[in-house]
């Protein structure tokens, strides 16, 4: 899994430019939603993806690194993960 760049406390303070609720969708659904959502936020903006699929945080982290966005980390919520990525380009 990619290393998170922010602590849980830092992640708690982020206000995402876009929240993508992909709970209930299986891989690769949440990743595809993240890709679509990233194009709707300005450079420097953050998307927050909600996913109940446990591999989403790994997939999104790997995708972010590959395409040059900044994987900020994730928080575990009640039955799902909140995954944060900052748009870099």
C-alpha positions in Angstrom: 0.0 0.0 0.0 1.3 3.5 -0.8 2.6 5.5 2.1 0.1 8.1 3.3 1.6 11.6 3.3 -0.7 13.0 6.0 -1.6 11.9 9.5 -5.2 11.0 10.5 -5.6 14.3 12.3 -4.4 16.2 9.2 -6.8 14.2 7.0 -9.7 15.0 9.3 -9.2 18.7 8.6 -9.3 18.4 4.8 -12.4 19.8 3.0 -12.6 17.9 -0.3 -13.5 19.8 -3.5 -15.5 16.8 -4.5 -16.8 13.8 -2.5 -17.4 10.6 -4.5 -19.7 8.1 -2.9 -18.7 4.7 -4.4 -19.8 2.6 -1.5 -21.3 -0.7 -2.6 -19.3 -0.6 -5.9 -16.7 -3.3 -6.4 -13.3 -2.8 -8.0 -12.7 -1.2 -10.5 -15.8 1.0 -10.0 -14.5 3.3 -7.2 -11.2 3.8 -9.2 -13.1 4.7 -12.3 -15.3 7.1 -10.4 -12.1 8.7 -8.9 -10.6 9.1 -12.4 -13.8 10.9 -13.6 -14.1 13.0 -10.5 -10.5 14.2 -10.6 -11.2 16.0 -13.9 -13.9 18.0 -12.2 -11.7 19.6 -9.5 -9.0 22.3 -10.0 -5.3 21.5 -9.8 -4.5 21.5 -6.1 -8.0 20.4 -5.3 -8.7 17.3 -3.3 -11.2 14.5 -4.1 -12.4 12.2 -1.3 -13.6 8.8 -2.4 -15.9 6.8 -0.1 -15.6 3.1 -0.8 -16.6 -0.1 1.0 -14.2 -2.2 -1.2 -11.1 -2.8 0.9 -8.7 -2.7 -2.2 -9.8 0.8 -3.3 -7.3 2.6 -1.1 -4.4 0.5 -2.6 -5.8 0.9 -6.2 -6.3 4.7 -5.9 -2.9 5.1 -4.2 -1.2 3.2 -7.0 -3.1 5.1 -9.7 -2.3 8.5 -8.1 1.4 7.7 -8.0 1.4 6.4 -11.6 -0.4 9.5 -13.1 1.3 12.1 -10.8 -1.4 13.0 -8.4 -0.7 13.1 -4.6 -2.1 10.2 -2.5 -2.8 11.9 0.8 -4.0 8.8 2.7 -7.2 7.4 3.9 -9.4 7.3 7.0 -11.5 4.3 8.1 -15.1 5.2 8.7 -18.1 3.0 9.7 -18.0 0.2 7.1 -16.0 2.1 4.5 -12.8 4.0 3.8 -12.4 7.7 3.0 -9.6 8.0 0.4 -8.0 11.4 -0.3 -6.1 12.4 -3.4 -4.8 15.9 -4.4 -4.9 16.8 -8.1 -1.4 17.6 -9.2 -1.9 18.5 -12.9 
